[in-house]
């Protein structure tokens, strides 16, 4: 069963249960998936659908930072609840050890030696973490840390 089908089933179940906490993020996700499919002019494959979910999660995380900075904790909490719903549709998250291992392997693979090689290492590390949900910011921090420490 594809991601779009899963979302449709969950949306139907949430409507029947009148679960407003689930309805809003599921409707948002379904709309985003449909919009991206229309942009592409075809049905999305699973990788593209997962990218849509990941971008929605990233948008919510950015919003949380801004809401907390503005003292709007009620809105930040709402966004956090939406992230919880959206993350159900993402693959398991890569842990810190897994990210560090992928970065170390990417550094060896690319022969990176300093900060000028961050882009090459990021690309290789994210390729190694394909199929896992990895926060780009966490990967970038691991790359910078390992390149500066000379690992």
C-alpha positions as CSV (number, residue, x, y, z in Angstrom):
1,X,0.0,0.0,0.0
2,X,1.4,3.4,-1.0
3,X,1.8,6.4,1.2
4,X,-1.1,8.2,-0.4
5,X,-3.4,5.2,0.2
6,X,-2.3,5.1,3.8
7,X,-3.0,8.7,4.3
8,X,-6.5,8.4,2.7
9,X,-7.4,5.4,4.9
10,X,-6.1,7.3,8.0
11,X,-8.1,10.4,6.9
12,X,-11.3,8.4,6.5
13,X,-10.8,6.7,10.0
14,X,-10.1,10.1,11.6
15,X,-13.3,11.6,10.0
16,X,-15.4,8.7,11.3
17,X,-13.9,9.1,14.7
18,X,-14.2,12.9,14.5
19,X,-10.6,13.2,15.7
20,X,-9.8,16.8,15.0
21,X,-6.2,16.5,16.2
22,X,-5.6,14.0,13.4
23,X,-7.8,15.5,10.7
24,X,-5.9,18.8,10.3
25,X,-2.4,17.3,9.7
26,X,-3.7,14.5,7.5
27,X,-5.7,16.9,5.3
28,X,-2.6,19.1,5.0
29,X,-0.5,16.0,4.1
30,X,-3.0,14.8,1.5
31,X,-3.2,18.3,0.0
32,X,0.6,18.5,-0.2
33,X,0.8,15.1,-1.9
34,X,-1.8,16.0,-4.4
35,X,-0.2,19.4,-5.2
36,X,3.2,17.8,-5.7
37,X,1.6,15.1,-8.0
38,X,-0.1,17.9,-10.0
39,X,3.3,19.8,-10.3
40,X,5.0,16.7,-11.6
41,X,2.1,15.8,-13.8
42,X,2.1,12.2,-12.7
43,X,1.6,10.0,-9.6
44,X,4.4,10.3,-7.0
45,X,6.7,7.4,-6.3
46,X,7.3,6.5,-2.7
47,X,10.6,8.4,-2.4
48,X,8.9,11.6,-3.7
49,X,6.0,11.1,-1.3
50,X,8.4,10.7,1.6
51,X,10.2,13.9,0.5
52,X,6.8,15.7,0.8
53,X,6.3,14.4,4.3
54,X,9.9,15.3,5.3
55,X,9.5,18.9,4.0
56,X,6.2,19.3,5.9
57,X,8.0,18.1,9.1
58,X,10.9,20.5,8.4
59,X,8.4,23.4,7.9
60,X,6.7,22.6,11.2
61,X,10.1,22.5,13.0
62,X,11.0,25.9,11.6
63,X,7.6,27.3,12.7
64,X,8.1,25.9,16.2
65,X,11.4,27.8,16.5
66,X,9.8,31.0,15.4
67,X,6.7,30.6,17.6
68,X,8.8,29.9,20.7
69,X,10.9,32.9,19.9
70,X,7.7,35.0,19.8
71,X,6.4,33.5,23.0
72,X,3.5,31.7,21.2
73,X,3.9,28.4,23.0
74,X,0.3,27.4,22.2
75,X,1.0,27.5,18.4
76,X,4.4,25.8,18.9
77,X,2.6,22.9,20.8
78,X,0.1,22.6,18.0
79,X,2.9,22.3,15.4
80,X,4.6,19.7,17.6
81,X,1.4,17.6,17.6
82,X,1.3,17.9,13.9
83,X,4.9,16.7,13.6
84,X,4.0,13.6,15.7
85,X,1.2,12.7,13.2
86,X,3.4,13.4,10.1
87,X,6.4,11.4,11.5
88,X,4.2,8.2,11.5
89,X,4.6,8.3,7.7
90,X,8.4,8.6,7.7
91,X,10.9,5.8,7.9
92,X,12.6,5.3,11.3
93,X,15.0,8.1,12.2
94,X,18.7,7.6,12.1
95,X,20.4,7.8,15.5
96,X,23.4,9.9,16.4
97,X,25.7,6.9,16.2
98,X,24.4,5.9,12.8
99,X,24.8,9.5,11.5
100,X,28.4,9.6,12.9
101,X,29.2,6.3,11.2
102,X,27.8,7.4,7.9
103,X,29.7,10.7,8.1
104,X,33.0,9.0,9.0
105,X,32.5,6.6,6.1
106,X,31.7,9.5,3.7
107,X,34.8,11.3,4.8
108,X,37.0,8.3,4.1
109,X,35.2,7.7,0.8
110,X,35.5,11.3,-0.5
111,X,39.0,11.9,0.9
112,X,37.8,15.1,2.6
113,X,40.3,17.0,4.6
114,X,38.7,20.2,5.7
115,X,35.8,22.6,5.8
116,X,36.0,23.2,2.0
117,X,34.8,19.5,1.5
118,X,31.6,19.8,3.5
119,X,29.4,19.7,0.4
120,X,31.0,16.5,-0.9
121,X,30.8,14.8,2.5
122,X,27.2,15.9,3.1
123,X,26.1,14.4,-0.3
124,X,27.9,11.1,0.4
125,X,26.6,10.9,4.0
126,X,23.0,11.6,3.0
127,X,23.3,8.9,0.3
128,X,24.5,6.4,2.9
129,X,21.5,7.3,5.1
130,X,19.0,6.9,2.3
131,X,15.9,5.0,3.5
132,X,16.3,6.5,7.0
133,X,14.9,9.7,8.2
134,X,17.9,11.9,8.9
135,X,17.8,15.5,9.9
136,X,20.0,17.5,7.6
137,X,21.0,19.8,10.3
138,X,22.2,16.9,12.5
139,X,24.2,15.5,9.6
140,X,25.7,18.9,8.9
141,X,26.8,19.3,12.5
142,X,28.4,15.8,12.5
143,X,30.2,16.6,9.3
144,X,31.6,19.9,10.6
145,X,32.5,18.3,14.0
146,X,34.4,15.4,12.4
147,X,36.1,17.5,9.7
148,X,37.3,20.0,12.3
149,X,38.5,17.3,14.7
150,X,40.4,15.5,11.9
151,X,38.7,12.2,12.4
